[in-house]
């Protein structure tokens, strides 16, 4: 069984710039945070880039961590913000999101999504358009409110809500196509 390091001591050593401590901190959180980055990235190499950029920020902003919440939560927020910034910077010109009236899936159709495994749901989410995928992940997986999402993505709160609704509809359609309910 691995012995967990004394986090306050490890953070102090990282703050002093000790490479061994920085490696230990990275090793402690990299695997879990790569999973977070992977949800927002389109590929493993992209997730690894996000993770690397995020850990650079973690080490340069270490003095900003006040211990008021969990350190892991603080690192997770940096990873999510870095992933969003990565997504935004990858666009030459951000497209305006068209607000559409999207109906919520009816209960029997939505039940079909409830029967999927986590792996199947994540595979479907990965096929969503970027805007829908980001809003869905931020809201449903990471627990951000629409107000927080609008601030993070630089969109209106109503756009966040519309994108979430659109994501749900897309997920249902993708699932139906996958299970041959609807032919593409």
C-alpha positions as CSV (number, residue, x, y, z in Angstrom):
1,X,0.0,0.0,0.0
2,X,1.4,3.4,-1.0
3,X,2.1,5.9,1.7
4,X,0.5,9.3,1.0
5,X,2.8,12.2,1.5
6,X,2.2,14.9,4.1
7,X,0.4,17.4,1.8
8,X,1.3,20.6,3.6
9,X,4.9,19.7,3.7
10,X,4.9,18.6,0.1
11,X,3.2,21.9,-0.9
12,X,5.8,23.9,1.1
13,X,8.6,22.0,-0.7
14,X,7.0,22.7,-4.1
15,X,6.6,26.4,-3.2
16,X,10.4,26.4,-2.6
17,X,10.9,25.0,-6.1
18,X,12.2,21.6,-5.2
19,X,12.0,19.4,-8.3
20,X,11.6,16.1,-6.4
21,X,8.6,17.6,-4.5
22,X,7.1,18.9,-7.8
23,X,7.4,15.4,-9.3
24,X,5.8,13.8,-6.3
25,X,2.9,16.3,-6.4
26,X,2.4,15.7,-10.1
27,X,2.5,11.9,-9.7
28,X,0.0,12.2,-6.9
29,X,-2.6,14.0,-9.0
30,X,-1.7,13.5,-12.7
31,X,-3.7,10.3,-13.3
32,X,-7.0,11.7,-11.9
33,X,-6.6,15.1,-13.5
34,X,-5.8,13.5,-16.9
35,X,-9.2,11.9,-16.6
36,X,-10.7,15.4,-16.0
37,X,-8.8,16.8,-19.0
38,X,-9.7,13.9,-21.2
39,X,-13.4,14.7,-20.7
40,X,-12.9,18.1,-22.3
41,X,-10.3,17.1,-24.9
42,X,-11.0,15.4,-28.3
43,X,-7.9,13.2,-28.0
44,X,-5.4,11.8,-25.4
45,X,-2.6,14.0,-26.7
46,X,-4.8,17.1,-26.4
47,X,-5.7,16.0,-22.8
48,X,-2.0,15.6,-22.0
49,X,-1.3,19.1,-23.3
50,X,-4.0,20.5,-21.2
51,X,-2.7,18.6,-18.2
52,X,0.8,19.9,-18.7
53,X,-0.4,23.5,-19.1
54,X,-2.6,23.1,-16.0
55,X,0.3,21.8,-13.8
56,X,2.5,24.7,-14.9
57,X,-0.3,26.9,-13.6
58,X,-0.6,24.9,-10.4
59,X,3.1,25.3,-9.7
60,X,3.2,29.0,-10.6
61,X,0.0,29.8,-8.6
62,X,0.8,27.6,-5.6
63,X,0.9,30.6,-3.2
64,X,-2.7,31.3,-4.1
65,X,-3.9,28.1,-2.5
66,X,-5.2,29.1,0.9
67,X,-6.3,25.7,2.2
68,X,-9.9,26.8,2.4
69,X,-11.1,23.8,0.3
70,X,-9.4,20.6,-0.8
71,X,-6.2,20.9,-2.7
72,X,-7.5,18.4,-5.2
73,X,-10.6,20.5,-5.9
74,X,-8.3,23.5,-6.4
75,X,-6.2,21.6,-8.9
76,X,-9.4,20.3,-10.6
77,X,-10.7,23.8,-11.1
78,X,-7.4,24.8,-12.7
79,X,-7.5,21.8,-15.1
80,X,-11.1,22.6,-16.1
81,X,-10.3,26.3,-16.7
82,X,-7.2,25.3,-18.6
83,X,-9.3,22.9,-20.8
84,X,-11.8,25.6,-21.5
85,X,-9.1,28.2,-22.3
86,X,-7.5,25.6,-24.6
87,X,-10.8,25.0,-26.4
88,X,-11.4,28.8,-26.8
89,X,-7.9,29.5,-28.0
90,X,-8.1,26.8,-30.6
91,X,-10.8,28.7,-32.4
92,X,-9.7,31.4,-34.8
93,X,-13.1,33.1,-34.5
94,X,-15.7,32.0,-32.0
95,X,-18.9,31.1,-33.6
96,X,-22.1,32.6,-32.4
97,X,-24.3,30.0,-31.0
98,X,-27.8,30.0,-32.5
99,X,-30.4,29.7,-29.9
100,X,-32.9,27.1,-31.0
101,X,-36.1,26.0,-29.4
102,X,-35.1,22.4,-28.4
103,X,-37.7,20.2,-26.8
104,X,-36.6,18.0,-23.9
105,X,-36.6,14.3,-24.6
106,X,-39.9,12.7,-23.5
107,X,-39.6,10.3,-20.5
108,X,-39.6,7.0,-22.4
109,X,-36.9,8.3,-24.8
110,X,-34.8,9.7,-21.9
111,X,-35.1,6.3,-20.1
112,X,-33.1,4.8,-22.9
113,X,-30.1,6.9,-21.9
114,X,-30.4,5.9,-18.3
115,X,-29.7,2.3,-19.3
116,X,-26.3,3.1,-20.8
117,X,-23.0,2.3,-19.0
118,X,-20.7,5.2,-18.1
119,X,-18.3,4.2,-20.9
120,X,-21.1,4.3,-23.4
121,X,-22.3,7.7,-22.2
122,X,-18.8,9.2,-22.4
123,X,-18.4,7.8,-25.9
124,X,-21.6,9.5,-26.9
125,X,-20.7,12.8,-25.2
126,X,-17.4,12.8,-27.1
127,X,-19.3,12.9,-30.3
128,X,-21.3,16.0,-29.4
129,X,-20.5,19.4,-31.0
130,X,-17.9,21.3,-28.9
131,X,-20.3,23.9,-27.4
132,X,-22.9,21.3,-26.3
133,X,-20.2,18.9,-25.0
134,X,-18.5,21.6,-22.9
135,X,-21.7,22.8,-21.3
136,X,-22.9,19.3,-20.6
137,X,-19.7,18.3,-19.0
138,X,-19.5,21.5,-16.9
139,X,-23.1,21.2,-15.8
140,X,-23.8,17.5,-15.4
141,X,-20.3,16.1,-14.6
142,X,-18.4,18.9,-12.8
143,X,-21.5,20.5,-11.2
144,X,-21.1,24.1,-12.4
145,X,-24.2,26.3,-12.5
146,X,-25.4,28.0,-15.7
147,X,-24.1,31.3,-14.2
148,X,-20.7,29.9,-13.7
149,X,-20.7,28.3,-17.1
150,X,-21.6,31.6,-18.8
151,X,-18.7,33.3,-17.0
152,X,-16.2,30.5,-17.9
153,X,-17.2,30.3,-21.6
154,X,-18.1,34.0,-22.1
155,X,-21.6,33.2,-23.2
156,X,-25.1,34.2,-21.9
157,X,-26.7,32.1,-19.2
158,X,-29.6,31.5,-21.6
159,X,-27.1,30.2,-24.2
160,X,-25.7,27.7,-21.6
161,X,-29.2,26.4,-20.9
162,X,-30.0,26.1,-24.6
163,X,-26.7,24.3,-25.2
164,X,-27.5,21.9,-22.4
165,X,-30.9,21.2,-23.8
166,X,-29.4,20.7,-27.3
167,X,-26.8,18.4,-25.8
168,X,-29.4,16.2,-24.3
169,X,-31.3,16.0,-27.6
170,X,-28.1,15.2,-29.5
171,X,-27.3,12.5,-27.0
172,X,-30.7,10.9,-27.5
173,X,-30.4,11.0,-31.3
174,X,-26.9,9.6,-31.2
175,X,-28.0,6.8,-28.9
176,X,-31.0,6.0,-31.1
177,X,-28.8,5.9,-34.2
178,X,-26.4,3.7,-32.5
179,X,-29.1,1.3,-31.5
180,X,-30.7,1.4,-34.9
181,X,-33.9,3.1,-33.8
182,X,-33.2,5.8,-36.4
183,X,-31.2,5.4,-39.5
184,X,-28.7,8.2,-40.2
